[in-house]
């Protein structure tokens, strides 16, 4: 059976989406990921998604996008509206992973929270430490994180190794550490609903 649906996704979701494809038997879905580093330049996300849509729109019956607004200020939605393409509902992957209601409760408990996912724990040095220039200018940490009080690790897998790394990330940033297991359920439900259209 050929692939009839293209899923354009953030590279930060690739591992989890691939696992959901396997578990859900989504053989009709082709996955095309954009680099996760685009999150350090969200102004580039809408054009990158546009290029993927343009390159693929004649080859698939349907295209779906696995991004939130992700800091684009509505510009991603404007691009998707042009093509009649839908995306996951919500502002960012933290809400996809935990579910919007649970994320609202977690964030209401402490507004000054910095979040990590499995992907961000694995790539903390590249995306956060070096990505924000803290390796060259460690004094910027007090500027970037001055309004944060806690780091919450929203975990997709139950890994003692990743939990230890996440705790070390919190210590490095001088933040109180919290752990919340999300699993893949909320993301799987949101994607499954979106892919069925």
PLY file of the C-alpha trace (Angstrom):
ply
format ascii 1.0
element vertex 197
property float x
property float y
property float z
element edge 196
property int vertex1
property int vertex2
end_header
0.00 0.00 0.00
1.38 3.42 -0.97
1.76 6.41 1.28
-1.30 8.64 0.92
-0.64 11.08 3.77
2.46 13.20 4.31
3.23 14.19 7.87
5.58 17.19 8.00
7.03 17.29 11.49
9.55 18.97 13.71
12.67 16.83 14.01
12.29 17.01 17.80
9.23 14.74 17.44
10.77 12.26 14.97
11.61 9.44 17.40
8.19 9.54 19.07
6.26 9.81 15.79
8.21 6.89 14.31
7.29 4.81 17.36
3.63 5.86 17.07
3.67 4.90 13.37
4.94 1.45 14.34
2.46 1.00 17.17
-0.49 2.36 15.20
0.25 0.61 11.93
0.23 3.91 10.07
1.71 2.43 6.87
-0.13 4.99 4.75
1.76 7.88 6.42
5.09 9.21 5.12
7.13 11.24 7.60
9.28 14.22 6.56
11.02 16.10 9.37
12.52 19.56 9.47
15.59 20.27 11.63
14.81 20.77 15.31
17.33 23.63 15.35
14.68 25.76 13.62
13.29 26.33 17.12
16.22 28.63 17.78
15.00 30.65 14.75
11.20 30.26 14.74
10.86 32.98 12.10
12.23 30.40 9.62
9.68 27.66 10.41
6.82 28.96 8.20
8.94 29.17 5.04
10.55 25.79 5.71
7.10 24.20 6.07
5.91 26.02 2.92
8.79 24.53 0.91
7.94 21.02 2.13
4.26 21.51 1.21
5.13 22.89 -2.24
7.48 19.99 -2.96
4.94 17.35 -1.92
1.41 18.61 -2.50
0.92 16.87 -5.85
2.18 13.53 -4.52
-0.12 13.01 -1.51
-3.87 12.95 -0.99
-3.38 14.82 2.28
-0.72 16.71 4.20
-0.73 17.20 7.96
1.76 19.20 10.04
3.13 18.15 13.44
4.11 21.55 14.77
2.51 23.90 17.24
2.73 27.62 16.67
6.25 27.19 18.10
6.95 30.90 18.45
5.98 31.86 14.89
3.38 34.36 16.11
0.65 32.93 13.87
2.79 32.99 10.72
2.84 29.20 10.46
-0.97 29.11 10.59
-1.12 31.75 7.85
0.99 29.53 5.58
-1.10 26.46 6.38
-4.32 28.36 5.69
-3.03 29.18 2.18
-2.79 25.48 1.40
-5.72 24.19 3.43
-3.34 22.15 5.59
-4.06 21.39 9.26
-1.63 21.02 12.14
-1.64 19.65 15.65
-3.68 21.92 17.91
-1.84 23.89 20.54
1.05 26.26 21.00
3.98 23.81 21.31
5.10 20.21 21.79
4.90 20.40 25.58
1.11 20.61 25.26
1.11 17.75 22.68
3.10 15.49 24.95
1.22 16.11 28.18
-2.19 16.97 26.75
-3.43 20.56 26.82
-5.39 20.28 30.07
-2.54 18.59 31.96
-0.05 21.09 30.57
-2.28 23.94 31.74
-2.27 22.49 35.25
1.50 21.93 35.22
2.25 25.44 33.99
-0.26 27.05 36.38
1.60 25.44 39.30
4.69 27.51 38.43
4.65 30.01 35.57
8.43 30.34 35.73
9.08 26.84 34.37
11.62 25.76 31.76
10.56 22.51 30.05
12.53 19.61 28.67
11.34 16.61 26.66
13.28 13.42 25.93
14.67 15.08 22.80
15.76 18.22 24.64
17.39 16.20 27.41
19.37 14.22 24.80
20.40 17.38 22.93
20.61 19.88 25.78
24.20 20.87 25.08
23.65 21.50 21.36
20.25 23.18 21.54
20.30 24.98 24.89
23.83 25.36 26.17
25.66 25.97 22.88
22.49 26.99 21.03
22.01 29.96 23.38
25.74 30.73 23.47
26.15 29.78 27.13
29.34 27.89 26.33
30.93 31.16 25.18
29.10 33.53 27.51
28.05 31.71 30.70
27.02 35.03 32.24
24.01 35.03 29.88
22.42 32.22 31.92
21.36 34.72 34.58
19.74 36.84 31.86
18.01 34.04 29.95
16.78 32.22 33.04
16.26 35.03 35.55
12.46 34.55 35.54
12.59 30.76 35.76
12.35 28.92 39.05
11.95 25.31 38.02
12.83 22.89 35.26
10.15 20.31 34.49
11.11 17.24 32.51
8.08 16.02 30.53
9.27 12.46 29.88
8.08 10.34 26.97
10.01 7.29 28.21
10.78 6.03 31.69
14.56 6.20 31.58
16.68 6.54 34.70
19.55 7.76 32.51
17.51 10.58 30.96
16.09 11.50 34.37
19.64 11.80 35.71
20.65 13.96 32.76
17.57 16.16 33.16
18.33 16.64 36.85
21.90 17.63 35.93
20.50 20.15 33.41
18.37 21.69 36.18
21.40 21.90 38.46
23.44 23.50 35.70
20.81 26.21 35.26
20.25 26.62 39.00
16.60 25.53 38.76
14.44 23.31 40.96
13.91 19.93 39.26
10.50 18.35 38.59
9.60 15.19 36.69
6.34 14.45 34.88
5.85 11.28 32.83
3.70 11.87 29.74
4.31 8.73 27.70
3.11 8.86 24.10
-0.64 8.74 24.77
-1.61 12.41 24.38
0.63 12.90 21.31
-0.66 9.67 19.78
-4.28 10.69 20.31
-3.73 14.16 18.80
-1.84 12.77 15.81
-4.28 9.94 15.25
-7.18 12.38 15.20
-5.35 14.76 12.87
-4.23 12.06 10.45
-7.78 10.72 10.13
-8.90 14.22 9.17
0 1
1 2
2 3
3 4
4 5
5 6
6 7
7 8
8 9
9 10
10 11
11 12
12 13
13 14
14 15
15 16
16 17
17 18
18 19
19 20
20 21
21 22
22 23
23 24
24 25
25 26
26 27
27 28
28 29
29 30
30 31
31 32
32 33
33 34
34 35
35 36
36 37
37 38
38 39
39 40
40 41
41 42
42 43
43 44
44 45
45 46
46 47
47 48
48 49
49 50
50 51
51 52
52 53
53 54
54 55
55 56
56 57
57 58
58 59
59 60
60 61
61 62
62 63
63 64
64 65
65 66
66 67
67 68
68 69
69 70
70 71
71 72
72 73
73 74
74 75
75 76
76 77
77 78
78 79
79 80
80 81
81 82
82 83
83 84
84 85
85 86
86 87
87 88
88 89
89 90
90 91
91 92
92 93
93 94
94 95
95 96
96 97
97 98
98 99
99 100
100 101
101 102
102 103
103 104
104 105
105 106
106 107
107 108
108 109
109 110
110 111
111 112
112 113
113 114
114 115
115 116
116 117
117 118
118 119
119 120
120 121
121 122
122 123
123 124
124 125
125 126
126 127
127 128
128 129
129 130
130 131
131 132
132 133
133 134
134 135
135 136
136 137
137 138
138 139
139 140
140 141
141 142
142 143
143 144
144 145
145 146
146 147
147 148
148 149
149 150
150 151
151 152
152 153
153 154
154 155
155 156
156 157
157 158
158 159
159 160
160 161
161 162
162 163
163 164
164 165
165 166
166 167
167 168
168 169
169 170
170 171
171 172
172 173
173 174
174 175
175 176
176 177
177 178
178 179
179 180
180 181
181 182
182 183
183 184
184 185
185 186
186 187
187 188
188 189
189 190
190 191
191 192
192 193
193 194
194 195
195 196
